[in-house]
Amino acid sequence: MSLYRRGETWHYDFQFASQRYRGTTRCTKKGDAQKHLERLRRDLALGSSDALQEQTLKDVSVEWFNAKVAGTKAEATVAFRLNIMLRHFDGDALISTLGAAEVQAAISRRRVETTRQGKLPSNGTVNRDLIDTTLRPILRFARRNLELKVREIPWSDLRLKEPKGRTRTFSGDEIETWRAGLPEWHRPLFDFITRYGVRLTEAFFPLDAVDVVGGRVALRARKNGGTHYLPLLPDDLSDMKARMGRARDADLATVWFRQKPDGKLQAITPRGHQAASQAALRAAKIVDARPVHDRRHHAATRALKASGNLAVVKQLLGHESITSTARYAHVSDADVLAALGHKSHHTEAEVSKISSENNVKDAG
């Protein structure tokens, strides 16, 4: 059958010159859909390049995934989101027919689809599932790499509003109290994350990632799939060398471990550290704080205040773009008070003193 109905829209499925063509007419009336189909057949018969180049969303998605995503660290995550995207779009639709209306409809459907935990997805999750990680780069690939015609889509109008990224920092007392509430064997890892701002998964690097001669560690388990080289302070490098030796002797895969009463070493796990950190937070009665990731924000903010240079913080965190680092360029009440300490005017006593000094100079 050349025409069939799916929902309220008519779709077509036919062959021409041994090639199969499938897609949506975007028509809700069969008469209009028939006219659309006749135009497409006529264009194909006339050898129209536009018609011959038509590809479906599913076909282009597969081509994009194989060319841009397969083999990267993001492969599993993108594949998961791609399945969600294709669940809310018609995979048989021609790539050239996708527009704002289709995106809006997909967003509306995804917003009311509960997660496996029975909760509604956040706006950020919907944006990443349907736009940022999937459809937008797919359409860009179709236009630039496959030279297909795609429609202009007002992404900024369609994306759901997301809360501004939170940047939590801690006072010195909060850090000390938090740290004191941890088991002794978790404190070195706590210090490492708090000082260098690495993500939890990045902190669990293999032993061969430490470059003893170069004084740095290679962080490979990163969100963008790349490798970030983190320079270590001399004291931290010495501690790391000692930990590496003990870890190798105990046949451990990480430098973070605890020594049991019998003297044997037991590796710390990411989940174990997160749980211990959460318990210490509760015991310290520190509110509005995440057990690990907020220490990354704390390290970045502290580094920016110390250096005054966003590029330094960008390098510390391994950001690809300075725009990701710009979120830390904020000021606190303490910053404002410190700035107010640099007076823009003088008291009457200071004015009198300056005036007297100037008079003496003039007399001289």
Secondary structure, 3 states (H helix, E strand, C coil): CCEEEECCEEEEEEEECCEEEEEEEEECCHHHHHHHHHHHHHHHHCCCHHHHCCCEHHHHHHHHHHHHHCCCCCHHHHHHHHHHHHHHCCCCCEHHHCCHHHHHHHHHHHHCCCCCCCCCCCHHHHHHHHHHCCHHHHHHHHHHCCCCCCCCCCHHHHCCCCCCCCCCCCCHHHHHHHHHCCCHHHHHHHHHHHHHCCCHHHHCCCHHHEECCCCEEEECCCCCCCCEEEECCHHHHHHHHHHHHHHHHCCCCCCCEEECCCCCEEECCHHHHHHHHHHHHHHHCCCCCCCCHHHHHHHHHHHHHHHCCHHHHHHHHCCCCHHHHHHHCCCCHHHHHHHHCCCCCCCHHHHHHHHHHHHHHHHC
